[in-house]
Amino acid sequence: MNNVCVVTGAGGVLCAAFAKEMAKKGYAVALLDINETAAAAVADEIVAEGGVAKAYKTNVLDREILENVHAQILADLGKCQILINGAGGNNPRATTTHEYYEEGDIDRDDITTFFNLDKGGFDFVFDLNIKGVLLPTQVFARDMIGGEGCSILNISSMNAYTPLTKIPAYSSAKAGVSNFTQWLAVHFAGAGIRVNAIAPGFFATNQNRALLFNEDGTPTARTGKILAATPMKRFGEADELLGALDFLTDPAKSGFVTGVILPVDGGFSAYSGV
């Protein structure tokens, strides 16, 4: 019988790296993403390397779709032992133009201010990051109850510790992910399921690349501020999250670890700015 790892958001840069690592550790990996083409490309890479993987088109905000995908995974691979809730992200509709309130913002409609921030955009980002953890966990944790070596890994963020400017929905949602991780860890402590999270610092991904680099490839002003606040003075690489992934998902290494949010941030969370 397969050991099965389910990864949501598996078509993205970071979660693709997670999926490949879990395959190397011997797991059959179910790659869930709303972009099935991206997830399938990662699955093909895993299979080409001798692993077991299959992609499934999934909307993590739709319980019925998740239930159907769950049934397919049970038939194709078996019961889930490890769930990595990687789906998440920000959206331009939930991003303010200015970092700080500027005189006149209250009446402007030509830019996005706090006062005209789109409720639909805010709802989408908040739901994706919070309910995108809730719903897959409700579906796949059923497989884990009373099992051995089972765990859930959520993806929080540096935003959970100190919110970044301009992205209030994403920041508040990731704070919620950290809190919800702790709640789940307590709730499932007697059921054989450990629940932890990784809080990445700044990694260049497809989702945030436009915020970090100009069209000509030069760094944006925001990148300058990020790197100035990161003692290691660089962005992280996806592979640099894999040590935390290995530790938190391996019961032989972290069998007594649950409810932990582990920063992988180049020192960002330790730096006071002076």
Contacts in CASP RR format, 6 or more apart in sequence:
PFRMAT RR
TARGET T0000
AUTHOR 0000-0000-0000
METHOD contacts of the structure
MODEL  1
MNNVCVVTGAGGVLCAAFAKEMAKKGYAVALLDINETAAAAVADEIVAEG
GVAKAYKTNVLDREILENVHAQILADLGKCQILINGAGGNNPRATTTHEY
YEEGDIDRDDITTFFNLDKGGFDFVFDLNIKGVLLPTQVFARDMIGGEGC
SILNISSMNAYTPLTKIPAYSSAKAGVSNFTQWLAVHFAGAGIRVNAIAP
GFFATNQNRALLFNEDGTPTARTGKILAATPMKRFGEADELLGALDFLTD
PAKSGFVTGVILPVDGGFSAYSGV
1 78 0 8 1.000
2 27 0 8 1.000
2 28 0 8 1.000
2 52 0 8 1.000
2 77 0 8 1.000
2 78 0 8 1.000
3 26 0 8 1.000
3 27 0 8 1.000
3 28 0 8 1.000
3 81 0 8 1.000
3 82 0 8 1.000
4 27 0 8 1.000
4 28 0 8 1.000
4 29 0 8 1.000
4 30 0 8 1.000
4 73 0 8 1.000
4 77 0 8 1.000
4 78 0 8 1.000
4 79 0 8 1.000
4 80 0 8 1.000
4 81 0 8 1.000
4 82 0 8 1.000
4 143 0 8 1.000
5 19 0 8 1.000
5 22 0 8 1.000
5 23 0 8 1.000
5 27 0 8 1.000
5 28 0 8 1.000
5 29 0 8 1.000
5 30 0 8 1.000
5 80 0 8 1.000
5 81 0 8 1.000
5 82 0 8 1.000
5 83 0 8 1.000
5 84 0 8 1.000
5 249 0 8 1.000
6 29 0 8 1.000
6 30 0 8 1.000
6 32 0 8 1.000
6 73 0 8 1.000
6 80 0 8 1.000
6 82 0 8 1.000
6 83 0 8 1.000
6 84 0 8 1.000
6 136 0 8 1.000
6 140 0 8 1.000
7 15 0 8 1.000
7 18 0 8 1.000
7 19 0 8 1.000
7 22 0 8 1.000
7 29 0 8 1.000
7 30 0 8 1.000
7 31 0 8 1.000
7 32 0 8 1.000
7 84 0 8 1.000
7 86 0 8 1.000
8 15 0 8 1.000
8 32 0 8 1.000
8 33 0 8 1.000
8 58 0 8 1.000
8 60 0 8 1.000
8 83 0 8 1.000
8 84 0 8 1.000
8 85 0 8 1.000
8 86 0 8 1.000
8 87 0 8 1.000
8 132 0 8 1.000
8 136 0 8 1.000
9 15 0 8 1.000
9 31 0 8 1.000
9 32 0 8 1.000
9 33 0 8 1.000
9 34 0 8 1.000
9 39 0 8 1.000
9 60 0 8 1.000
9 86 0 8 1.000
9 87 0 8 1.000
9 88 0 8 1.000
10 16 0 8 1.000
10 18 0 8 1.000
10 19 0 8 1.000
10 29 0 8 1.000
10 31 0 8 1.000
10 32 0 8 1.000
10 33 0 8 1.000
10 39 0 8 1.000
10 42 0 8 1.000
10 55 0 8 1.000
10 86 0 8 1.000
11 31 0 8 1.000
11 33 0 8 1.000
11 35 0 8 1.000
11 38 0 8 1.000
11 39 0 8 1.000
11 41 0 8 1.000
11 42 0 8 1.000
12 33 0 8 1.000
12 38 0 8 1.000
12 42 0 8 1.000
12 205 0 8 1.000
12 206 0 8 1.000
12 207 0 8 1.000
13 203 0 8 1.000
13 205 0 8 1.000
13 206 0 8 1.000
13 238 0 8 1.000
14 86 0 8 1.000
14 155 0 8 1.000
14 200 0 8 1.000
14 203 0 8 1.000
14 205 0 8 1.000
14 238 0 8 1.000
14 241 0 8 1.000
15 33 0 8 1.000
15 84 0 8 1.000
15 86 0 8 1.000
15 87 0 8 1.000
15 155 0 8 1.000
16 38 0 8 1.000
16 42 0 8 1.000
16 238 0 8 1.000
17 238 0 8 1.000
17 239 0 8 1.000
17 241 0 8 1.000
17 242 0 8 1.000
18 84 0 8 1.000
18 86 0 8 1.000
18 241 0 8 1.000
18 242 0 8 1.000
18 245 0 8 1.000
19 29 0 8 1.000
19 31 0 8 1.000
19 42 0 8 1.000
19 43 0 8 1.000
19 46 0 8 1.000
19 53 0 8 1.000
19 84 0 8 1.000
20 42 0 8 1.000
20 45 0 8 1.000
20 46 0 8 1.000
20 49 0 8 1.000
21 242 0 8 1.000
21 245 0 8 1.000
21 246 0 8 1.000
22 29 0 8 1.000
22 82 0 8 1.000
22 84 0 8 1.000
22 245 0 8 1.000
22 249 0 8 1.000
23 29 0 8 1.000
23 46 0 8 1.000
23 49 0 8 1.000
23 51 0 8 1.000
23 52 0 8 1.000
23 53 0 8 1.000
24 49 0 8 1.000
25 246 0 8 1.000
26 51 0 8 1.000
26 52 0 8 1.000
27 52 0 8 1.000
27 81 0 8 1.000
27 82 0 8 1.000
28 51 0 8 1.000
28 52 0 8 1.000
28 53 0 8 1.000
28 77 0 8 1.000
28 78 0 8 1.000
29 43 0 8 1.000
29 46 0 8 1.000
29 51 0 8 1.000
29 52 0 8 1.000
29 53 0 8 1.000
29 54 0 8 1.000
30 53 0 8 1.000
30 54 0 8 1.000
30 56 0 8 1.000
30 69 0 8 1.000
30 73 0 8 1.000
30 76 0 8 1.000
30 77 0 8 1.000
30 80 0 8 1.000
31 39 0 8 1.000
31 40 0 8 1.000
31 42 0 8 1.000
31 43 0 8 1.000
31 53 0 8 1.000
31 54 0 8 1.000
31 55 0 8 1.000
31 56 0 8 1.000
32 39 0 8 1.000
32 55 0 8 1.000
32 56 0 8 1.000
32 58 0 8 1.000
32 60 0 8 1.000
32 69 0 8 1.000
32 87 0 8 1.000
32 136 0 8 1.000
33 39 0 8 1.000
33 55 0 8 1.000
33 57 0 8 1.000
33 58 0 8 1.000
33 87 0 8 1.000
34 57 0 8 1.000
34 58 0 8 1.000
34 59 0 8 1.000
34 60 0 8 1.000
34 87 0 8 1.000
36 55 0 8 1.000
36 56 0 8 1.000
36 57 0 8 1.000
39 55 0 8 1.000
39 56 0 8 1.000
39 57 0 8 1.000
40 55 0 8 1.000
42 53 0 8 1.000
42 55 0 8 1.000
43 53 0 8 1.000
43 54 0 8 1.000
43 55 0 8 1.000
46 52 0 8 1.000
46 53 0 8 1.000
47 53 0 8 1.000
52 77 0 8 1.000
54 73 0 8 1.000
54 76 0 8 1.000
54 77 0 8 1.000
56 69 0 8 1.000
56 72 0 8 1.000
56 73 0 8 1.000
58 65 0 8 1.000
58 66 0 8 1.000
58 69 0 8 1.000
59 65 0 8 1.000
59 66 0 8 1.000
60 66 0 8 1.000
60 87 0 8 1.000
60 128 0 8 1.000
60 131 0 8 1.000
60 132 0 8 1.000
60 135 0 8 1.000
60 136 0 8 1.000
61 127 0 8 1.000
61 128 0 8 1.000
61 131 0 8 1.000
61 132 0 8 1.000
61 135 0 8 1.000
62 135 0 8 1.000
63 135 0 8 1.000
63 138 0 8 1.000
63 139 0 8 1.000
66 135 0 8 1.000
66 136 0 8 1.000
66 139 0 8 1.000
67 139 0 8 1.000
70 139 0 8 1.000
70 140 0 8 1.000
73 80 0 8 1.000
74 143 0 8 1.000
79 143 0 8 1.000
79 144 0 8 1.000
80 140 0 8 1.000
80 143 0 8 1.000
80 144 0 8 1.000
81 143 0 8 1.000
81 144 0 8 1.000
81 147 0 8 1.000
81 149 0 8 1.000
81 150 0 8 1.000
81 151 0 8 1.000
82 150 0 8 1.000
82 151 0 8 1.000
82 152 0 8 1.000
82 153 0 8 1.000
82 249 0 8 1.000
83 136 0 8 1.000
83 137 0 8 1.000
83 140 0 8 1.000
83 141 0 8 1.000
83 144 0 8 1.000
83 151 0 8 1.000
83 152 0 8 1.000
83 153 0 8 1.000
84 152 0 8 1.000
84 153 0 8 1.000
84 155 0 8 1.000
84 245 0 8 1.000
84 249 0 8 1.000
85 132 0 8 1.000
85 133 0 8 1.000
85 136 0 8 1.000
85 137 0 8 1.000
85 152 0 8 1.000
85 153 0 8 1.000
85 154 0 8 1.000
85 155 0 8 1.000
86 154 0 8 1.000
86 155 0 8 1.000
87 128 0 8 1.000
87 132 0 8 1.000
87 136 0 8 1.000
88 128 0 8 1.000
88 129 0 8 1.000
88 132 0 8 1.000
88 155 0 8 1.000
89 125 0 8 1.000
89 128 0 8 1.000
89 129 0 8 1.000
89 170 0 8 1.000
89 207 0 8 1.000
90 125 0 8 1.000
90 167 0 8 1.000
90 169 0 8 1.000
90 170 0 8 1.000
90 207 0 8 1.000
90 208 0 8 1.000
91 121 0 8 1.000
91 124 0 8 1.000
91 125 0 8 1.000
91 169 0 8 1.000
93 112 0 8 1.000
93 118 0 8 1.000
93 120 0 8 1.000
93 121 0 8 1.000
93 122 0 8 1.000
93 124 0 8 1.000
93 125 0 8 1.000
94 117 0 8 1.000
94 118 0 8 1.000
94 121 0 8 1.000
94 122 0 8 1.000
94 124 0 8 1.000
94 125 0 8 1.000
94 167 0 8 1.000
94 168 0 8 1.000
94 169 0 8 1.000
94 170 0 8 1.000
95 112 0 8 1.000
95 166 0 8 1.000
95 167 0 8 1.000
96 112 0 8 1.000
96 113 0 8 1.000
96 114 0 8 1.000
96 117 0 8 1.000
96 165 0 8 1.000
96 166 0 8 1.000
96 167 0 8 1.000
96 168 0 8 1.000
97 111 0 8 1.000
97 112 0 8 1.000
97 113 0 8 1.000
97 166 0 8 1.000
98 105 0 8 1.000
98 111 0 8 1.000
98 113 0 8 1.000
98 166 0 8 1.000
99 165 0 8 1.000
99 166 0 8 1.000
100 165 0 8 1.000
101 113 0 8 1.000
101 114 0 8 1.000
105 111 0 8 1.000
105 113 0 8 1.000
105 114 0 8 1.000
105 115 0 8 1.000
106 113 0 8 1.000
106 115 0 8 1.000
108 116 0 8 1.000
109 116 0 8 1.000
112 118 0 8 1.000
114 168 0 8 1.000
117 168 0 8 1.000
121 169 0 8 1.000
122 168 0 8 1.000
122 169 0 8 1.000
125 169 0 8 1.000
125 170 0 8 1.000
125 173 0 8 1.000
126 169 0 8 1.000
126 172 0 8 1.000
126 173 0 8 1.000
128 173 0 8 1.000
129 170 0 8 1.000
129 173 0 8 1.000
129 174 0 8 1.000
129 176 0 8 1.000
129 177 0 8 1.000
130 173 0 8 1.000
130 176 0 8 1.000
130 177 0 8 1.000
130 180 0 8 1.000
133 154 0 8 1.000
133 177 0 8 1.000
133 180 0 8 1.000
134 180 0 8 1.000
137 152 0 8 1.000
137 184 0 8 1.000
141 152 0 8 1.000
141 188 0 8 1.000
141 193 0 8 1.000
143 150 0 8 1.000
144 150 0 8 1.000
144 152 0 8 1.000
144 191 0 8 1.000
144 192 0 8 1.000
144 193 0 8 1.000
145 191 0 8 1.000
145 192 0 8 1.000
145 193 0 8 1.000
146 191 0 8 1.000
146 192 0 8 1.000
146 193 0 8 1.000
147 192 0 8 1.000
148 192 0 8 1.000
148 251 0 8 1.000
149 192 0 8 1.000
149 194 0 8 1.000
149 251 0 8 1.000
150 192 0 8 1.000
150 193 0 8 1.000
150 194 0 8 1.000
151 193 0 8 1.000
151 194 0 8 1.000
151 195 0 8 1.000
151 196 0 8 1.000
151 248 0 8 1.000
151 249 0 8 1.000
151 251 0 8 1.000
152 184 0 8 1.000
152 188 0 8 1.000
152 193 0 8 1.000
152 194 0 8 1.000
152 195 0 8 1.000
152 196 0 8 1.000
153 195 0 8 1.000
153 196 0 8 1.000
153 197 0 8 1.000
153 198 0 8 1.000
153 245 0 8 1.000
153 248 0 8 1.000
153 249 0 8 1.000
154 177 0 8 1.000
154 180 0 8 1.000
154 181 0 8 1.000
154 195 0 8 1.000
154 196 0 8 1.000
154 197 0 8 1.000
154 198 0 8 1.000
155 177 0 8 1.000
155 197 0 8 1.000
155 198 0 8 1.000
155 200 0 8 1.000
156 174 0 8 1.000
156 177 0 8 1.000
156 178 0 8 1.000
156 181 0 8 1.000
156 197 0 8 1.000
156 198 0 8 1.000
156 199 0 8 1.000
156 261 0 8 1.000
157 170 0 8 1.000
157 171 0 8 1.000
157 174 0 8 1.000
157 177 0 8 1.000
157 199 0 8 1.000
157 200 0 8 1.000
157 201 0 8 1.000
158 164 0 8 1.000
158 199 0 8 1.000
158 200 0 8 1.000
158 201 0 8 1.000
158 202 0 8 1.000
158 263 0 8 1.000
158 265 0 8 1.000
158 268 0 8 1.000
158 269 0 8 1.000
159 167 0 8 1.000
159 170 0 8 1.000
159 171 0 8 1.000
159 174 0 8 1.000
159 175 0 8 1.000
160 171 0 8 1.000
160 174 0 8 1.000
160 175 0 8 1.000
160 176 0 8 1.000
160 177 0 8 1.000
160 178 0 8 1.000
160 199 0 8 1.000
160 261 0 8 1.000
161 199 0 8 1.000
161 263 0 8 1.000
161 269 0 8 1.000
162 269 0 8 1.000
163 171 0 8 1.000
163 172 0 8 1.000
163 175 0 8 1.000
164 170 0 8 1.000
164 171 0 8 1.000
177 197 0 8 1.000
178 197 0 8 1.000
178 199 0 8 1.000
178 261 0 8 1.000
181 195 0 8 1.000
181 196 0 8 1.000
181 197 0 8 1.000
181 259 0 8 1.000
181 261 0 8 1.000
182 259 0 8 1.000
182 261 0 8 1.000
184 195 0 8 1.000
184 259 0 8 1.000
185 194 0 8 1.000
185 195 0 8 1.000
185 196 0 8 1.000
185 258 0 8 1.000
185 259 0 8 1.000
185 260 0 8 1.000
186 259 0 8 1.000
188 194 0 8 1.000
188 195 0 8 1.000
189 258 0 8 1.000
194 248 0 8 1.000
194 251 0 8 1.000
194 254 0 8 1.000
194 255 0 8 1.000
194 257 0 8 1.000
194 258 0 8 1.000
194 259 0 8 1.000
195 258 0 8 1.000
195 259 0 8 1.000
196 248 0 8 1.000
196 254 0 8 1.000
196 257 0 8 1.000
196 258 0 8 1.000
196 259 0 8 1.000
196 260 0 8 1.000
196 261 0 8 1.000
196 262 0 8 1.000
197 259 0 8 1.000
197 260 0 8 1.000
197 261 0 8 1.000
197 262 0 8 1.000
198 241 0 8 1.000
198 244 0 8 1.000
198 245 0 8 1.000
198 248 0 8 1.000
198 261 0 8 1.000
198 262 0 8 1.000
198 264 0 8 1.000
199 261 0 8 1.000
199 262 0 8 1.000
199 263 0 8 1.000
199 264 0 8 1.000
199 265 0 8 1.000
199 269 0 8 1.000
200 236 0 8 1.000
200 241 0 8 1.000
200 264 0 8 1.000
200 265 0 8 1.000
201 230 0 8 1.000
201 236 0 8 1.000
201 263 0 8 1.000
201 264 0 8 1.000
201 265 0 8 1.000
201 266 0 8 1.000
201 268 0 8 1.000
202 212 0 8 1.000
202 226 0 8 1.000
202 230 0 8 1.000
202 235 0 8 1.000
202 236 0 8 1.000
202 265 0 8 1.000
202 268 0 8 1.000
203 235 0 8 1.000
203 236 0 8 1.000
203 237 0 8 1.000
203 238 0 8 1.000
203 241 0 8 1.000
204 212 0 8 1.000
204 213 0 8 1.000
204 235 0 8 1.000
204 236 0 8 1.000
211 220 0 8 1.000
211 222 0 8 1.000
212 219 0 8 1.000
212 220 0 8 1.000
212 222 0 8 1.000
212 223 0 8 1.000
212 226 0 8 1.000
212 235 0 8 1.000
213 219 0 8 1.000
213 220 0 8 1.000
213 223 0 8 1.000
214 220 0 8 1.000
219 227 0 8 1.000
226 235 0 8 1.000
227 233 0 8 1.000
227 234 0 8 1.000
227 235 0 8 1.000
229 268 0 8 1.000
229 271 0 8 1.000
229 273 0 8 1.000
230 265 0 8 1.000
230 266 0 8 1.000
230 267 0 8 1.000
230 268 0 8 1.000
230 271 0 8 1.000
231 266 0 8 1.000
231 267 0 8 1.000
231 268 0 8 1.000
231 270 0 8 1.000
231 271 0 8 1.000
232 266 0 8 1.000
232 267 0 8 1.000
236 266 0 8 1.000
240 264 0 8 1.000
241 264 0 8 1.000
244 262 0 8 1.000
244 264 0 8 1.000
246 253 0 8 1.000
247 253 0 8 1.000
247 254 0 8 1.000
247 257 0 8 1.000
247 262 0 8 1.000
248 254 0 8 1.000
248 257 0 8 1.000
248 260 0 8 1.000
248 262 0 8 1.000
263 269 0 8 1.000
END
